[in-house]
Amino acid sequence: MRVYYHCDLCGRGVAQLELDAVDETKLGLDCLTAEERDDIISVDETGIMHIKTLCDRCVDTLGLDEVRTMRSSLYSRIQ
Ligand SMILES: [Zn+2]
């Protein structure tokens, strides 16, 4: 399965992964609540998984403290 990370604020592509199977623990998705998952993860009609995160530029703009509050688990895992 292909997994794309997009910046939630500016829409820029951040990373993409090609995985045989989605390991939610490895991706840091296992610690999300059901509500967060709905908000952050979507799968399109071609089976590609899209995950919202934040790019470096937006992290710089926001400041790290604010980012940690917003998306602590996801952001830390993919960096
Ligand atoms: Zn951004």
N, CA, C, O and the ligand as a Tripos MOL2 file, in Angstrom:
@<TRIPOS>MOLECULE
protein
  317   315    80     0     0
PROTEIN
NO_CHARGES

@<TRIPOS>ATOM
      1 N           0.8430   -1.1900    0.0000 N.3       1 MET1
      2 CA          0.0000    0.0000    0.0000 C.3       1 MET1
      3 C           0.8820    1.2440    0.0000 C.2       1 MET1
      4 O           1.9020    1.3090    0.6850 O.2       1 MET1
      5 N           0.4640    2.2110   -0.7750 N.am      2 ARG2
      6 CA          1.2180    3.4530   -0.7960 C.3       2 ARG2
      7 C           0.6170    4.4240    0.2270 C.2       2 ARG2
      8 O          -0.5990    4.5760    0.3400 O.2       2 ARG2
      9 N           1.5110    5.0640    0.9560 N.am      3 VAL3
     10 CA          1.0770    6.0010    1.9860 C.3       3 VAL3
     11 C           1.7080    7.3610    1.7000 C.2       3 VAL3
     12 O           2.9280    7.4800    1.5830 O.2       3 VAL3
     13 N           0.8740    8.3680    1.5920 N.am      4 TYR4
     14 CA          1.3540    9.7280    1.3840 C.3       4 TYR4
     15 C           1.1200   10.5630    2.6320 C.2       4 TYR4
     16 O           0.0580   10.5020    3.2510 O.2       4 TYR4
     17 N           2.1250   11.3360    2.9850 N.am      5 TYR5
     18 CA          1.9660   12.3200    4.0590 C.3       5 TYR5
     19 C           1.8590   13.6960    3.4290 C.2       5 TYR5
     20 O           2.6970   14.0890    2.6170 O.2       5 TYR5
     21 N           0.8340   14.4130    3.8070 N.am      6 HIS6
     22 CA          0.6370   15.7700    3.3220 C.3       6 HIS6
     23 C           0.6560   16.7310    4.4980 C.2       6 HIS6
     24 O           0.2590   16.3870    5.6110 O.2       6 HIS6
     25 N           1.1260   17.9400    4.2290 N.am      7 CYS7
     26 CA          1.0540   18.9640    5.2660 C.3       7 CYS7
     27 C          -0.3920   19.4210    5.4180 C.2       7 CYS7
     28 O          -1.0460   19.7870    4.4410 O.2       7 CYS7
     29 N          -0.8730   19.3970    6.6310 N.am      8 ASP8
     30 CA         -2.2520   19.7640    6.9140 C.3       8 ASP8
     31 C          -2.4910   21.2570    6.7100 C.2       8 ASP8
     32 O          -3.6200   21.6740    6.4540 O.2       8 ASP8
     33 N          -1.4490   22.0550    6.8210 N.am      9 LEU9
     34 CA         -1.6360   23.5020    6.7400 C.3       9 LEU9
     35 C          -1.4550   24.0440    5.3260 C.2       9 LEU9
     36 O          -2.2880   24.8200    4.8580 O.2       9 LEU9
     37 N          -0.3740   23.6470    4.6290 N.am     10 CYS10
     38 CA         -0.1150   24.2250    3.3080 C.3      10 CYS10
     39 C          -0.3680   23.2280    2.1770 C.2      10 CYS10
     40 O          -0.3500   23.6160    1.0090 O.2      10 CYS10
     41 N          -0.6030   21.9570    2.4960 N.am     11 GLY11
     42 CA         -0.9410   20.9770    1.4700 C.3      11 GLY11
     43 C           0.2490   20.3490    0.7670 C.2      11 GLY11
     44 O           0.0720   19.4870   -0.0920 O.2      11 GLY11
     45 N           1.4510   20.7620    1.1140 N.am     12 ARG12
     46 CA          2.6550   20.2390    0.4950 C.3      12 ARG12
     47 C           2.8570   18.7540    0.8190 C.2      12 ARG12
     48 O           2.5540   18.3100    1.9270 O.2      12 ARG12
     49 N           3.3620   18.0000   -0.1410 N.am     13 GLY13
     50 CA          3.6950   16.6080    0.1270 C.3      13 GLY13
     51 C           4.9170   16.5390    1.0280 C.2      13 GLY13
     52 O           5.9070   17.2250    0.7760 O.2      13 GLY13
     53 N           4.8660   15.7380    2.0530 N.am     14 VAL14
     54 CA          5.9640   15.6680    3.0230 C.3      14 VAL14
     55 C           6.7800   14.3990    2.8320 C.2      14 VAL14
     56 O           8.0110   14.4460    2.8430 O.2      14 VAL14
     57 N           6.1080   13.2670    2.6550 N.am     15 ALA15
     58 CA          6.8100   11.9910    2.5210 C.3      15 ALA15
     59 C           5.8870   10.9900    1.8630 C.2      15 ALA15
     60 O           4.6650   11.1310    1.9100 O.2      15 ALA15
     61 N           6.4760    9.9760    1.2470 N.am     16 GLN16
     62 CA          5.6450    8.8690    0.7960 C.3      16 GLN16
     63 C           6.3450    7.5490    1.0620 C.2      16 GLN16
     64 O           7.5660    7.4390    0.9550 O.2      16 GLN16
     65 N           5.5610    6.5740    1.4020 N.am     17 LEU17
     66 CA          6.0810    5.2540    1.7440 C.3      17 LEU17
     67 C           5.3750    4.2150    0.8950 C.2      17 LEU17
     68 O           4.2110    4.3780    0.5300 O.2      17 LEU17
     69 N           6.0870    3.1510    0.5890 N.am     18 GLU18
     70 CA          5.4640    2.0110   -0.0890 C.3      18 GLU18
     71 C           5.5630    0.8370    0.8690 C.2      18 GLU18
     72 O           6.6600    0.3760    1.1840 O.2      18 GLU18
     73 N           4.4310    0.3580    1.3260 N.am     19 LEU19
     74 CA          4.4310   -0.6790    2.3530 C.3      19 LEU19
     75 C           3.6940   -1.9180    1.8800 C.2      19 LEU19
     76 O           2.6730   -1.8180    1.2010 O.2      19 LEU19
     77 N           4.2040   -3.0750    2.2350 N.am     20 ASP20
     78 CA          3.5070   -4.3240    1.9340 C.3      20 ASP20
     79 C           2.2290   -4.4230    2.7530 C.2      20 ASP20
     80 O           1.1750   -4.8310    2.2660 O.2      20 ASP20
     81 N           2.3630   -4.0380    4.0000 N.am     21 ALA21
     82 CA          1.2100   -4.0360    4.8880 C.3      21 ALA21
     83 C           1.3400   -2.8200    5.7870 C.2      21 ALA21
     84 O           2.4450   -2.4250    6.1600 O.2      21 ALA21
     85 N           0.2310   -2.2450    6.1240 N.am     22 VAL22
     86 CA          0.2810   -1.0640    6.9740 C.3      22 VAL22
     87 C           0.4110   -1.4910    8.4260 C.2      22 VAL22
     88 O          -0.4870   -2.1150    8.9910 O.2      22 VAL22
     89 N           1.5310   -1.1490    9.0100 N.am     23 ASP23
     90 CA          1.7630   -1.4330   10.4230 C.3      23 ASP23
     91 C           1.4430   -0.1560   11.2040 C.2      23 ASP23
     92 O           2.2470    0.7740   11.2530 O.2      23 ASP23
     93 N           0.2840   -0.1310   11.7960 N.am     24 GLU24
     94 CA         -0.1830    1.1020   12.4250 C.3      24 GLU24
     95 C           0.6960    1.5280   13.6000 C.2      24 GLU24
     96 O           0.8310    2.7150   13.8950 O.2      24 GLU24
     97 N           1.2810    0.5510   14.2510 N.am     25 THR25
     98 CA          2.1480    0.8840   15.3690 C.3      25 THR25
     99 C           3.3870    1.6230   14.8810 C.2      25 THR25
    100 O           3.8060    2.6240   15.4620 O.2      25 THR25
    101 N           3.9660    1.1000   13.7910 N.am     26 LYS26
    102 CA          5.1670    1.7010   13.2230 C.3      26 LYS26
    103 C           4.8980    3.1070   12.7200 C.2      26 LYS26
    104 O           5.7520    3.9860   12.8350 O.2      26 LYS26
    105 N           3.7270    3.3220   12.1680 N.am     27 LEU27
    106 CA          3.3720    4.6260   11.6230 C.3      27 LEU27
    107 C           2.9130    5.5990   12.7030 C.2      27 LEU27
    108 O           2.6920    6.7810   12.4400 O.2      27 LEU27
    109 N           2.7730    5.0860   13.9120 N.am     28 GLY28
    110 CA          2.3500    5.9590   14.9990 C.3      28 GLY28
    111 C           0.8580    6.2100   15.0110 C.2      28 GLY28
    112 O           0.3820    7.1810   15.5990 O.2      28 GLY28
    113 N           0.1090    5.3100   14.3410 N.am     29 LEU29
    114 CA         -1.3360    5.5240   14.2270 C.3      29 LEU29
    115 C          -2.1170    4.8350   15.3320 C.2      29 LEU29
    116 O          -3.3000    5.1060   15.5350 O.2      29 LEU29
    117 N          -1.4400    3.9390   16.0430 N.am     30 ASP30
    118 CA         -2.1470    3.1560   17.0440 C.3      30 ASP30
    119 C          -2.5350    3.9710   18.2640 C.2      30 ASP30
    120 O          -3.4220    3.5800   19.0230 O.2      30 ASP30
    121 N          -1.8730    5.1020   18.4530 N.am     31 CYS31
    122 CA         -2.1750    5.8970   19.6440 C.3      31 CYS31
    123 C          -3.1730    7.0250   19.3650 C.2      31 CYS31
    124 O          -3.3950    7.8870   20.2150 O.2      31 CYS31
    125 N          -3.7650    7.0130   18.1850 N.am     32 LEU32
    126 CA         -4.7720    8.0260   17.8870 C.3      32 LEU32
    127 C          -6.1470    7.5710   18.3740 C.2      32 LEU32
    128 O          -6.4460    6.3780   18.4130 O.2      32 LEU32
    129 N          -6.9680    8.5420   18.7410 N.am     33 THR33
    130 CA         -8.3550    8.2030   19.0560 C.3      33 THR33
    131 C          -9.1090    8.0070   17.7440 C.2      33 THR33
    132 O          -8.6210    8.4020   16.6840 O.2      33 THR33
    133 N         -10.2860    7.4060   17.8060 N.am     34 ALA34
    134 CA        -11.0940    7.1660   16.6030 C.3      34 ALA34
    135 C         -11.3750    8.4780   15.8850 C.2      34 ALA34
    136 O         -11.3870    8.5340   14.6560 O.2      34 ALA34
    137 N         -11.5930    9.5020   16.6400 N.am     35 GLU35
    138 CA        -11.8820   10.8250   16.0760 C.3      35 GLU35
    139 C         -10.6730   11.3860   15.3260 C.2      35 GLU35
    140 O         -10.8010   11.9320   14.2300 O.2      35 GLU35
    141 N          -9.5000   11.2370   15.9420 N.am     36 GLU36
    142 CA         -8.2740   11.7090   15.3030 C.3      36 GLU36
    143 C          -8.0000   10.9340   14.0160 C.2      36 GLU36
    144 O          -7.5840   11.5130   13.0120 O.2      36 GLU36
    145 N          -8.2310    9.6560   14.0510 N.am     37 ARG37
    146 CA         -8.0150    8.8270   12.8540 C.3      37 ARG37
    147 C          -8.8790    9.2970   11.6970 C.2      37 ARG37
    148 O          -8.4050    9.4210   10.5680 O.2      37 ARG37
    149 N         -10.1400    9.5570   11.9800 N.am     38 ASP38
    150 CA        -11.0450   10.0520   10.9430 C.3      38 ASP38
    151 C         -10.5380   11.3540   10.3620 C.2      38 ASP38
    152 O         -10.6420   11.5970    9.1590 O.2      38 ASP38
    153 N          -9.9950   12.1780   11.2160 N.am     39 ASP39
    154 CA         -9.5230   13.4850   10.7880 C.3      39 ASP39
    155 C          -8.2130   13.3940   10.0200 C.2      39 ASP39
    156 O          -8.0190   14.1120    9.0390 O.2      39 ASP39
    157 N          -7.3270   12.5310   10.4490 N.am     40 ILE40
    158 CA         -5.9570   12.5150    9.9380 C.3      40 ILE40
    159 C          -5.7710   11.5610    8.7580 C.2      40 ILE40
    160 O          -5.0110   11.8500    7.8340 O.2      40 ILE40
    161 N          -6.4680   10.4250    8.7940 N.am     41 ILE41
    162 CA         -6.2390    9.3830    7.7940 C.3      41 ILE41
    163 C          -7.4080    9.2900    6.8270 C.2      41 ILE41
    164 O          -8.5700    9.3100    7.2330 O.2      41 ILE41
    165 N          -7.0810    9.1880    5.5220 N.am     42 SER42
    166 CA         -8.1280    8.8650    4.5640 C.3      42 SER42
    167 C          -7.5400    7.9680    3.4900 C.2      42 SER42
    168 O          -6.3440    8.0300    3.2050 O.2      42 SER42
    169 N          -8.3730    7.1400    2.8990 N.am     43 VAL43
    170 CA         -7.9410    6.2560    1.8260 C.3      43 VAL43
    171 C          -8.7530    6.6190    0.5960 C.2      43 VAL43
    172 O          -9.9830    6.6320    0.6380 O.2      43 VAL43
    173 N          -8.0570    6.9190   -0.5120 N.am     44 ASP44
    174 CA         -8.8060    7.3360   -1.7000 C.3      44 ASP44
    175 C          -9.2680    6.1390   -2.5190 C.2      44 ASP44
    176 O          -9.0470    4.9900   -2.1370 O.2      44 ASP44
    177 N          -9.9190    6.4220   -3.6610 N.am     45 GLU45
    178 CA        -10.5410    5.3440   -4.4440 C.3      45 GLU45
    179 C          -9.5220    4.4170   -5.0970 C.2      45 GLU45
    180 O          -9.8730    3.3150   -5.5170 O.2      45 GLU45
    181 N          -8.2630    4.8490   -5.1870 N.am     46 THR46
    182 CA         -7.2330    3.9730   -5.7460 C.3      46 THR46
    183 C          -6.5030    3.1830   -4.6600 C.2      46 THR46
    184 O          -5.5500    2.4630   -4.9570 O.2      46 THR46
    185 N          -6.9370    3.3080   -3.4170 N.am     47 GLY47
    186 CA         -6.3540    2.5430   -2.3320 C.3      47 GLY47
    187 C          -5.1270    3.1880   -1.7060 C.2      47 GLY47
    188 O          -4.4360    2.5620   -0.9030 O.2      47 GLY47
    189 N          -4.8550    4.4210   -2.0650 N.am     48 ILE48
    190 CA         -3.7200    5.1230   -1.4640 C.3      48 ILE48
    191 C          -4.1570    5.7650   -0.1560 C.2      48 ILE48
    192 O          -5.1950    6.4230   -0.0720 O.2      48 ILE48
    193 N          -3.3230    5.5480    0.8700 N.am     49 MET49
    194 CA         -3.6310    6.1190    2.1700 C.3      49 MET49
    195 C          -3.0110    7.5120    2.2750 C.2      49 MET49
    196 O          -1.8380    7.7030    1.9560 O.2      49 MET49
    197 N          -3.7950    8.4630    2.7160 N.am     50 HIS50
    198 CA         -3.3110    9.8340    2.8870 C.3      50 HIS50
    199 C          -3.3280   10.1730    4.3630 C.2      50 HIS50
    200 O          -4.3400   10.0030    5.0420 O.2      50 HIS50
    201 N          -2.2040   10.6490    4.8460 N.am     51 ILE51
    202 CA         -2.1020   10.9920    6.2590 C.3      51 ILE51
    203 C          -1.6920   12.4580    6.3860 C.2      51 ILE51
    204 O          -0.7450   12.9150    5.7450 O.2      51 ILE51
    205 N          -2.4150   13.1700    7.2130 N.am     52 LYS52
    206 CA         -2.0860   14.5770    7.4340 C.3      52 LYS52
    207 C          -0.9570   14.6940    8.4500 C.2      52 LYS52
    208 O          -0.9490   14.0180    9.4790 O.2      52 LYS52
    209 N          -0.0110   15.5630    8.1390 N.am     53 THR53
    210 CA          1.0310   15.8610    9.1140 C.3      53 THR53
    211 C           1.3990   17.3250    8.9170 C.2      53 THR53
    212 O           0.5970   18.0940    8.3860 O.2      53 THR53
    213 N           2.5810   17.7190    9.3280 N.am     54 LEU54
    214 CA          3.0110   19.0980    9.1340 C.3      54 LEU54
    215 C           4.4020   19.1060    8.5160 C.2      54 LEU54
    216 O           5.2560   18.3020    8.8920 O.2      54 LEU54
    217 N           4.6350   20.0140    7.5650 N.am     55 CYS55
    218 CA          5.9530   20.1110    6.9480 C.3      55 CYS55
    219 C           6.8730   20.9840    7.8080 C.2      55 CYS55
    220 O           6.4220   21.6970    8.7050 O.2      55 CYS55
    221 N           8.1660   20.9080    7.5110 N.am     56 ASP56
    222 CA          9.1440   21.6690    8.2940 C.3      56 ASP56
    223 C           8.8540   23.1600    8.3040 C.2      56 ASP56
    224 O           9.0160   23.8350    9.3210 O.2      56 ASP56
    225 N           8.4170   23.6650    7.1440 N.am     57 ARG57
    226 CA          8.1770   25.0980    7.0450 C.3      57 ARG57
    227 C           7.0480   25.5300    7.9820 C.2      57 ARG57
    228 O           7.1370   26.5580    8.6530 O.2      57 ARG57
    229 N           5.9960   24.7300    8.0120 N.am     58 CYS58
    230 CA          4.8750   25.0810    8.8870 C.3      58 CYS58
    231 C           5.2330   24.8700   10.3540 C.2      58 CYS58
    232 O           4.7570   25.5950   11.2280 O.2      58 CYS58
    233 N           6.0740   23.8740   10.6140 N.am     59 VAL59
    234 CA          6.5520   23.6710   11.9870 C.3      59 VAL59
    235 C           7.3190   24.9130   12.4380 C.2      59 VAL59
    236 O           7.1470   25.3910   13.5590 O.2      59 VAL59
    237 N           8.1770   25.4330   11.5340 N.am     60 ASP60
    238 CA          8.9390   26.6420   11.8640 C.3      60 ASP60
    239 C           8.0100   27.8160   12.1250 C.2      60 ASP60
    240 O           8.2130   28.5980   13.0530 O.2      60 ASP60
    241 N           6.9890   27.9220   11.2890 N.am     61 THR61
    242 CA          6.0610   29.0380   11.4180 C.3      61 THR61
    243 C           5.2730   28.9700   12.7060 C.2      61 THR61
    244 O           5.0820   29.9750   13.3910 O.2      61 THR61
    245 N           4.8180   27.7730   13.0260 N.am     62 LEU62
    246 CA          3.9780   27.6060   14.2170 C.3      62 LEU62
    247 C           4.7730   27.6540   15.5040 C.2      62 LEU62
    248 O           4.3050   28.1680   16.5200 O.2      62 LEU62
    249 N           5.9780   27.1130   15.4520 N.am     63 GLY63
    250 CA          6.7340   26.9250   16.6830 C.3      63 GLY63
    251 C           6.4730   25.5170   17.1860 C.2      63 GLY63
    252 O           5.3500   25.0140   17.1330 O.2      63 GLY63
    253 N           7.5200   24.9020   17.6680 N.am     64 LEU64
    254 CA          7.4410   23.4840   18.0160 C.3      64 LEU64
    255 C           6.4730   23.1500   19.1480 C.2      64 LEU64
    256 O           5.8510   22.0880   19.1500 O.2      64 LEU64
    257 N           6.3520   24.0470   20.0910 N.am     65 ASP65
    258 CA          5.4690   23.7520   21.2230 C.3      65 ASP65
    259 C           4.0340   23.5620   20.7560 C.2      65 ASP65
    260 O           3.3240   22.6610   21.2020 O.2      65 ASP65
    261 N           3.6290   24.4450   19.8390 N.am     66 GLU66
    262 CA          2.2690   24.3760   19.3420 C.3      66 GLU66
    263 C           2.0510   23.1080   18.5210 C.2      66 GLU66
    264 O           0.9960   22.4770   18.5960 O.2      66 GLU66
    265 N           3.0700   22.7460   17.7340 N.am     67 VAL67
    266 CA          2.9830   21.5400   16.9160 C.3      67 VAL67
    267 C           2.8730   20.3100   17.7850 C.2      67 VAL67
    268 O           2.0910   19.4050   17.4950 O.2      67 VAL67
    269 N           3.6440   20.2730   18.8380 N.am     68 ARG68
    270 CA          3.5960   19.1170   19.7440 C.3      68 ARG68
    271 C           2.1980   18.9370   20.3060 C.2      68 ARG68
    272 O           1.7100   17.8160   20.4500 O.2      68 ARG68
    273 N           1.5730   20.0370   20.6160 N.am     69 THR69
    274 CA          0.2220   19.9580   21.1460 C.3      69 THR69
    275 C          -0.7440   19.4450   20.0860 C.2      69 THR69
    276 O          -1.6310   18.6450   20.3810 O.2      69 THR69
    277 N          -0.5700   19.9010   18.8680 N.am     70 MET70
    278 CA         -1.4830   19.5460   17.7900 C.3      70 MET70
    279 C          -1.3630   18.0930   17.3580 C.2      70 MET70
    280 O          -2.3570   17.3700   17.2980 O.2      70 MET70
    281 N          -0.1400   17.6720   17.0590 N.am     71 ARG71
    282 CA          0.0370   16.3890   16.3950 C.3      71 ARG71
    283 C           1.2390   15.6730   16.9700 C.2      71 ARG71
    284 O           2.1040   15.2070   16.2290 O.2      71 ARG71
    285 N           1.2960   15.5860   18.2590 N.am     72 SER72
    286 CA          2.4940   15.0690   18.8930 C.3      72 SER72
    287 C           2.9060   13.7030   18.3670 C.2      72 SER72
    288 O           4.0610   13.5240   17.9830 O.2      72 SER72
    289 N           2.0120   12.7510   18.3380 N.am     73 SER73
    290 CA          2.3950   11.3920   18.0020 C.3      73 SER73
    291 C           2.8590   11.2640   16.5640 C.2      73 SER73
    292 O           3.9250   10.7030   16.3100 O.2      73 SER73
    293 N           2.0810   11.7720   15.6200 N.am     74 LEU74
    294 CA          2.4190   11.6000   14.2090 C.3      74 LEU74
    295 C           3.7000   12.3110   13.8440 C.2      74 LEU74
    296 O           4.5680   11.7530   13.1730 O.2      74 LEU74
    297 N           3.8080   13.5390   14.2880 N.am     75 TYR75
    298 CA          4.9530   14.3180   13.8590 C.3      75 TYR75
    299 C           6.2620   13.6900   14.3370 C.2      75 TYR75
    300 O           7.2300   13.6040   13.5810 O.2      75 TYR75
    301 N           6.2820   13.2640   15.5620 N.am     76 SER76
    302 CA          7.5430   12.7340   16.0740 C.3      76 SER76
    303 C           7.9560   11.4390   15.3820 C.2      76 SER76
    304 O           9.1500   11.1930   15.2120 O.2      76 SER76
    305 N           6.9980   10.6060   14.9780 N.am     77 ARG77
    306 CA          7.3560    9.3100   14.4120 C.3      77 ARG77
    307 C           7.9730    9.3690   13.0300 C.2      77 ARG77
    308 O           8.8540    8.5640   12.7280 O.2      77 ARG77
    309 N           7.5500   10.2800   12.1870 N.am     78 ILE78
    310 CA          8.0620   10.2410   10.8080 C.3      78 ILE78
    311 C           9.3110   11.0690   10.6290 C.2      78 ILE78
    312 O           9.9210   11.0210    9.5620 O.2      78 ILE78
    313 N           9.7110   11.8200   11.6180 N.am     79 GLN79
    314 CA         10.8880   12.6640   11.4390 C.3      79 GLN79
    315 C          12.1680   11.8810   11.6300 C.2      79 GLN79
    316 O          13.2580   12.4420   11.5140 O.2      79 GLN79
    317 ZN          3.1860   23.0590    5.4640 Zn       80 ZN80
@<TRIPOS>BOND
     1     1     2 1
     2     2     3 1
     3     3     4 2
     4     3     5 am
     5     5     6 1
     6     6     7 1
     7     7     8 2
     8     7     9 am
     9     9    10 1
    10    10    11 1
    11    11    12 2
    12    11    13 am
    13    13    14 1
    14    14    15 1
    15    15    16 2
    16    15    17 am
    17    17    18 1
    18    18    19 1
    19    19    20 2
    20    19    21 am
    21    21    22 1
    22    22    23 1
    23    23    24 2
    24    23    25 am
    25    25    26 1
    26    26    27 1
    27    27    28 2
    28    27    29 am
    29    29    30 1
    30    30    31 1
    31    31    32 2
    32    31    33 am
    33    33    34 1
    34    34    35 1
    35    35    36 2
    36    35    37 am
    37    37    38 1
    38    38    39 1
    39    39    40 2
    40    39    41 am
    41    41    42 1
    42    42    43 1
    43    43    44 2
    44    43    45 am
    45    45    46 1
    46    46    47 1
    47    47    48 2
    48    47    49 am
    49    49    50 1
    50    50    51 1
    51    51    52 2
    52    51    53 am
    53    53    54 1
    54    54    55 1
    55    55    56 2
    56    55    57 am
    57    57    58 1
    58    58    59 1
    59    59    60 2
    60    59    61 am
    61    61    62 1
    62    62    63 1
    63    63    64 2
    64    63    65 am
    65    65    66 1
    66    66    67 1
    67    67    68 2
    68    67    69 am
    69    69    70 1
    70    70    71 1
    71    71    72 2
    72    71    73 am
    73    73    74 1
    74    74    75 1
    75    75    76 2
    76    75    77 am
    77    77    78 1
    78    78    79 1
    79    79    80 2
    80    79    81 am
    81    81    82 1
    82    82    83 1
    83    83    84 2
    84    83    85 am
    85    85    86 1
    86    86    87 1
    87    87    88 2
    88    87    89 am
    89    89    90 1
    90    90    91 1
    91    91    92 2
    92    91    93 am
    93    93    94 1
    94    94    95 1
    95    95    96 2
    96    95    97 am
    97    97    98 1
    98    98    99 1
    99    99   100 2
   100    99   101 am
   101   101   102 1
   102   102   103 1
   103   103   104 2
   104   103   105 am
   105   105   106 1
   106   106   107 1
   107   107   108 2
   108   107   109 am
   109   109   110 1
   110   110   111 1
   111   111   112 2
   112   111   113 am
   113   113   114 1
   114   114   115 1
   115   115   116 2
   116   115   117 am
   117   117   118 1
   118   118   119 1
   119   119   120 2
   120   119   121 am
   121   121   122 1
   122   122   123 1
   123   123   124 2
   124   123   125 am
   125   125   126 1
   126   126   127 1
   127   127   128 2
   128   127   129 am
   129   129   130 1
   130   130   131 1
   131   131   132 2
   132   131   133 am
   133   133   134 1
   134   134   135 1
   135   135   136 2
   136   135   137 am
   137   137   138 1
   138   138   139 1
   139   139   140 2
   140   139   141 am
   141   141   142 1
   142   142   143 1
   143   143   144 2
   144   143   145 am
   145   145   146 1
   146   146   147 1
   147   147   148 2
   148   147   149 am
   149   149   150 1
   150   150   151 1
   151   151   152 2
   152   151   153 am
   153   153   154 1
   154   154   155 1
   155   155   156 2
   156   155   157 am
   157   157   158 1
   158   158   159 1
   159   159   160 2
   160   159   161 am
   161   161   162 1
   162   162   163 1
   163   163   164 2
   164   163   165 am
   165   165   166 1
   166   166   167 1
   167   167   168 2
   168   167   169 am
   169   169   170 1
   170   170   171 1
   171   171   172 2
   172   171   173 am
   173   173   174 1
   174   174   175 1
   175   175   176 2
   176   175   177 am
   177   177   178 1
   178   178   179 1
   179   179   180 2
   180   179   181 am
   181   181   182 1
   182   182   183 1
   183   183   184 2
   184   183   185 am
   185   185   186 1
   186   186   187 1
   187   187   188 2
   188   187   189 am
   189   189   190 1
   190   190   191 1
   191   191   192 2
   192   191   193 am
   193   193   194 1
   194   194   195 1
   195   195   196 2
   196   195   197 am
   197   197   198 1
   198   198   199 1
   199   199   200 2
   200   199   201 am
   201   201   202 1
   202   202   203 1
   203   203   204 2
   204   203   205 am
   205   205   206 1
   206   206   207 1
   207   207   208 2
   208   207   209 am
   209   209   210 1
   210   210   211 1
   211   211   212 2
   212   211   213 am
   213   213   214 1
   214   214   215 1
   215   215   216 2
   216   215   217 am
   217   217   218 1
   218   218   219 1
   219   219   220 2
   220   219   221 am
   221   221   222 1
   222   222   223 1
   223   223   224 2
   224   223   225 am
   225   225   226 1
   226   226   227 1
   227   227   228 2
   228   227   229 am
   229   229   230 1
   230   230   231 1
   231   231   232 2
   232   231   233 am
   233   233   234 1
   234   234   235 1
   235   235   236 2
   236   235   237 am
   237   237   238 1
   238   238   239 1
   239   239   240 2
   240   239   241 am
   241   241   242 1
   242   242   243 1
   243   243   244 2
   244   243   245 am
   245   245   246 1
   246   246   247 1
   247   247   248 2
   248   247   249 am
   249   249   250 1
   250   250   251 1
   251   251   252 2
   252   251   253 am
   253   253   254 1
   254   254   255 1
   255   255   256 2
   256   255   257 am
   257   257   258 1
   258   258   259 1
   259   259   260 2
   260   259   261 am
   261   261   262 1
   262   262   263 1
   263   263   264 2
   264   263   265 am
   265   265   266 1
   266   266   267 1
   267   267   268 2
   268   267   269 am
   269   269   270 1
   270   270   271 1
   271   271   272 2
   272   271   273 am
   273   273   274 1
   274   274   275 1
   275   275   276 2
   276   275   277 am
   277   277   278 1
   278   278   279 1
   279   279   280 2
   280   279   281 am
   281   281   282 1
   282   282   283 1
   283   283   284 2
   284   283   285 am
   285   285   286 1
   286   286   287 1
   287   287   288 2
   288   287   289 am
   289   289   290 1
   290   290   291 1
   291   291   292 2
   292   291   293 am
   293   293   294 1
   294   294   295 1
   295   295   296 2
   296   295   297 am
   297   297   298 1
   298   298   299 1
   299   299   300 2
   300   299   301 am
   301   301   302 1
   302   302   303 1
   303   303   304 2
   304   303   305 am
   305   305   306 1
   306   306   307 1
   307   307   308 2
   308   307   309 am
   309   309   310 1
   310   310   311 1
   311   311   312 2
   312   311   313 am
   313   313   314 1
   314   314   315 1
   315   315   316 2
@<TRIPOS>SUBSTRUCTURE
     1 MET1         2 RESIDUE 1 A MET
     2 ARG2         6 RESIDUE 1 A ARG
     3 VAL3        10 RESIDUE 1 A VAL
     4 TYR4        14 RESIDUE 1 A TYR
     5 TYR5        18 RESIDUE 1 A TYR
     6 HIS6        22 RESIDUE 1 A HIS
     7 CYS7        26 RESIDUE 1 A CYS
     8 ASP8        30 RESIDUE 1 A ASP
     9 LEU9        34 RESIDUE 1 A LEU
    10 CYS10       38 RESIDUE 1 A CYS
    11 GLY11       42 RESIDUE 1 A GLY
    12 ARG12       46 RESIDUE 1 A ARG
    13 GLY13       50 RESIDUE 1 A GLY
    14 VAL14       54 RESIDUE 1 A VAL
    15 ALA15       58 RESIDUE 1 A ALA
    16 GLN16       62 RESIDUE 1 A GLN
    17 LEU17       66 RESIDUE 1 A LEU
    18 GLU18       70 RESIDUE 1 A GLU
    19 LEU19       74 RESIDUE 1 A LEU
    20 ASP20       78 RESIDUE 1 A ASP
    21 ALA21       82 RESIDUE 1 A ALA
    22 VAL22       86 RESIDUE 1 A VAL
    23 ASP23       90 RESIDUE 1 A ASP
    24 GLU24       94 RESIDUE 1 A GLU
    25 THR25       98 RESIDUE 1 A THR
    26 LYS26      102 RESIDUE 1 A LYS
    27 LEU27      106 RESIDUE 1 A LEU
    28 GLY28      110 RESIDUE 1 A GLY
    29 LEU29      114 RESIDUE 1 A LEU
    30 ASP30      118 RESIDUE 1 A ASP
    31 CYS31      122 RESIDUE 1 A CYS
    32 LEU32      126 RESIDUE 1 A LEU
    33 THR33      130 RESIDUE 1 A THR
    34 ALA34      134 RESIDUE 1 A ALA
    35 GLU35      138 RESIDUE 1 A GLU
    36 GLU36      142 RESIDUE 1 A GLU
    37 ARG37      146 RESIDUE 1 A ARG
    38 ASP38      150 RESIDUE 1 A ASP
    39 ASP39      154 RESIDUE 1 A ASP
    40 ILE40      158 RESIDUE 1 A ILE
    41 ILE41      162 RESIDUE 1 A ILE
    42 SER42      166 RESIDUE 1 A SER
    43 VAL43      170 RESIDUE 1 A VAL
    44 ASP44      174 RESIDUE 1 A ASP
    45 GLU45      178 RESIDUE 1 A GLU
    46 THR46      182 RESIDUE 1 A THR
    47 GLY47      186 RESIDUE 1 A GLY
    48 ILE48      190 RESIDUE 1 A ILE
    49 MET49      194 RESIDUE 1 A MET
    50 HIS50      198 RESIDUE 1 A HIS
    51 ILE51      202 RESIDUE 1 A ILE
    52 LYS52      206 RESIDUE 1 A LYS
    53 THR53      210 RESIDUE 1 A THR
    54 LEU54      214 RESIDUE 1 A LEU
    55 CYS55      218 RESIDUE 1 A CYS
    56 ASP56      222 RESIDUE 1 A ASP
    57 ARG57      226 RESIDUE 1 A ARG
    58 CYS58      230 RESIDUE 1 A CYS
    59 VAL59      234 RESIDUE 1 A VAL
    60 ASP60      238 RESIDUE 1 A ASP
    61 THR61      242 RESIDUE 1 A THR
    62 LEU62      246 RESIDUE 1 A LEU
    63 GLY63      250 RESIDUE 1 A GLY
    64 LEU64      254 RESIDUE 1 A LEU
    65 ASP65      258 RESIDUE 1 A ASP
    66 GLU66      262 RESIDUE 1 A GLU
    67 VAL67      266 RESIDUE 1 A VAL
    68 ARG68      270 RESIDUE 1 A ARG
    69 THR69      274 RESIDUE 1 A THR
    70 MET70      278 RESIDUE 1 A MET
    71 ARG71      282 RESIDUE 1 A ARG
    72 SER72      286 RESIDUE 1 A SER
    73 SER73      290 RESIDUE 1 A SER
    74 LEU74      294 RESIDUE 1 A LEU
    75 TYR75      298 RESIDUE 1 A TYR
    76 SER76      302 RESIDUE 1 A SER
    77 ARG77      306 RESIDUE 1 A ARG
    78 ILE78      310 RESIDUE 1 A ILE
    79 GLN79      314 RESIDUE 1 A GLN
    80 ZN80       317 GROUP 0 **** ****
